[in-house]
Amino acid sequence: MPLYRTQAVVLKSMKLSEKDKLVTFLTETHGKVKCVAKAARRLKSRFGASLEPMSHVSLIYFGKEHQALYRLNQCDIIQSFQEIKENPDSFYTAVYFLDLAGHLVAEAHPEPGIFHLLVKSLREAGKADNMETLCRLFELRIMAHAGYTPRLEKCIVCNKKPQSLWVGFSYSQHGIVCESCFDKVSVETRIKSGTVNYLKKFLSLDLNHVHRLKVPKEVEGDIESITHRLVLARLGRELKSYPFIRQMAEMVELNGK
């Protein structure tokens, strides 16, 4: 049987039997993969803590191509992200990242761009002081990698660059609408042109510099209305992990007052 070697992030790990675990990985080269980890639930398992969700690992697994379940052979930790797990704000945001990546990537469908985005975002989550900005950036970037990059330069109706202070946004058409075309397409949200400029920065900014991006409080809500609703438009429902992020953001805001 073919032997596969790749880097991966552990998305989910669950009990399969009294001794075994079923582990879902987002791999660098083969998309989402599910593996049976034999004897992983034993006290002295050779896999150790490498199967904990969020871990960035180097793994070897085998099985026939395109089968539903593979057999895990070896799994070694590259980075455990323990610092994230010790910070509730970072932890719930990172769990949401795993959840979103798991829902957007199909099994056995390579998405190296999403894999690298996830790894970089987890690294930033371990040191960033503004989870809100990182979360919005992750949502927008992962949607772009999934083929849903919003059109932000020109109106999706007339193909002209908006000149007014306010622009509309259509989630069904994934782009901005100038004021002259408001009556020609469904406009679910209206935002200032300055907010559009921040969205452009989110798409182009090096993730290593996310801490340098200071988003005004009055703009954060508008950006969330775009990035998160793009996610909802694609998935068709709210992920269970997201409400925890909102609760943590509210707690941080209250503690800051």
N, C-alpha and C positions, 0 to 999 in steps of 0.2 A: 504493500500500500504506500502511496505517496507520503512523504514526510515534509511538513511545512514549517519554515522558520520565519518569524516576523516579530516586530514590536507590536504591542497592543496596550490598551487601557481596559481594565476590568470594569465592565458596566454593571454586572449583576452576578451574585453568587448565592446559590440556594441549595437546600438539602435535596438530595435525589434518593438516597437510601440511608440506612444506618451508618454506612461507611463512606459513601460517595457524595460528591457535589456536582451540580450542574452549573457551569460558569459561562456567562456571556461576555465575549470580548469584542471591542472595536479594534480590528487589526489595521495595520498600516497598508497591507497589500491585498487583503481578501475581504474587506468590509466587515460586517458583523458575523461572528462565528460562535457557535455553541459547542462546548466541549464537556465531556464527562471526565471528571478528575477522580480517579480511583483512589480509595482510601484517604481522601482529603479531609475527612471528618475525624480521623484518628488523632489522638493527642500528639503523637510524634510523626505527623505527616511530613513527607519529604517536600511538600509544597510550602510549608510554613505559613507565613502571613501574605504570601504573594497573590493569593486569590481574593484578598479583601477588595471590595469595590473602590474604585478611584486609583488603584495602583497602576503605575506605568511599568510594564514588564517586557521581558524578552521571553518568548515562548516557542516551544516546539510541539506540534500536534500532528496526528496522522489519521488517515481515513481516505475513503474513496472521494473523488472530486464531486462537489455539489450534494453530498449527503447531509441529512438534517443534523446529525450529531457526530462530532469527532472525538477522538480519544486524546486526552492531554498527556504529553510525555514529559515535558519539563517546563518550568515557569520560574524565572528569576527576576527579582525586583530591580528595576532601574531607579525608580523614585517612588516612595510610598505616600508622599504628600501628608505626612503626619501633622505638619503645622496647620493644614486646613482643617483636619479633624478635631483639632483642639480649639478652634474658633467657630462658634455657632453661626455667625454671619457668613463667613467664608464657606463653611461646611454645607449649609443649605443651598447656597448659590452653586457650589460645585456639584451637588446632587442633581440640581436642575439641569446643569450642563450635560451630565451623563444621561439623564432621562431624555432630553431633547435629541441628543446625538443618537441614542438608541431607537428613537421613533422615526428619525429621518433617514437613517442608513438601512438599506435592505440587506438581508443575509446573503453572503457570498458576492456582494456587489462592491468592488473596490472604491473607496472614497478617501484617498490619501490626504486631500485638502482638509476634509473634516477631521480626520485623525490628528493632523498636525495642529489644527486650530484648537482642538480639545486639549492636547498636551500643553500648548503654550498658554492657554487660558487657565488651566489648573495651576501652572507655575506662577502666573500673575495673581491668582486668587490667594496664593500662600503669602503674598507680600503686599498686595494692593490695599489701600485704605478706603477705597470707594467701590464697593461691590455693585452699586447701582449702575455706574458707568460701564464697568466690565460686563455686567449682565446684558445691558443694551447692545454693547458692541458685539458680544457673542451671538446674540439673537440675529442681528443684522448680517453678520459674517456667515453664520451657518446657513441662513436662508439663501445667501448669495452662492455659496458652495453647492447648495441643493438645486440651483437653477432658478432661483426666485429673486434675483437682484432687482431692487426697485429702480425705476427710471426717475432720476432726480435732476437731470440737466434741462430737459425740455418737456413741455406739456404733452401728455400722451394723446391728446386729441388733435391739436393744431401743429404740433412739433416745433413750437416756438418757445424761446426762453422767457419765462414769466418776468414781468417788469414791476409788478405790484408788490405791496408789503405782504399781502396774504395770498396763499396758494391753497388749493384743495389737494386731497389725497384719496385715490381710489384703490381699495384693497383688492377688488376683483381684477383691476387692470394693472396693479403693481406700479403705480407711478403718480407723479404730481399733475395737477390740473390748474391752468391759469384761470383767473377770474372771468375772462371772456368766454370760457368754455364750461363754466359751472353747470349750465342748464343742458349740456350735451352728453353728460356721463354721470353716473352715480358718484357723488362726492360724500364720503362718510366722515371725513375729518377736515377741518380747516386749521392750518398752521401758518406761522410767520415764515417769511423767506429765510430769516436767520436760522431757524430750526433746520431747514433743509441743508444749510451749510454745515451744521454739526453732523447731520446724517452722512454727508459726503466725507467728512473727516473720519467718521467711524468706519467707513468702507476702505479707506486708504491708510489709516494710521498703523504704524508698526506696533504690534502688541506689546513690545518691550517698553513702549513709551506711553502706555495707557494712563499711567499715573500723572502724566503731564497735562492731560486733557481735563480742564476744569469747566464743567457744564453748569451754567447758572441754574439755580433751583427752579426758576419759573419756566425753564426750557425742558427740564427733566421729564415732567409729566407729558409734554407734547411728544417727546422722543419715544417714551414708553408707549404712547397711544399708536405710534407707527410700528415700532419694531415688534412689540408683543402681539399686536393684532395681525401682523403679517404671519406670525407663527400660528395663531389661531385660525387664520384663513386657510393655511396649508394643512394643519392637523385636523381641523374640524371640531376640536374640543380642547379644554384646558387640561394640562398635565397635573397630576396630583401633587407633584413636588413644588409647583409654583406658588400656591398660597403661603407656604412656609417662608418664602423669600419676602413676600409682602409684609408678613408679620414681623420678620426680623428688621426690615427697612423702617417700619413704623416704630419699633422699639428703639432703634438707633436714633431716629429723629427725636423721639420723646426724651431720651437720655441726654441729647445734645442741647435741649432747651433749658 
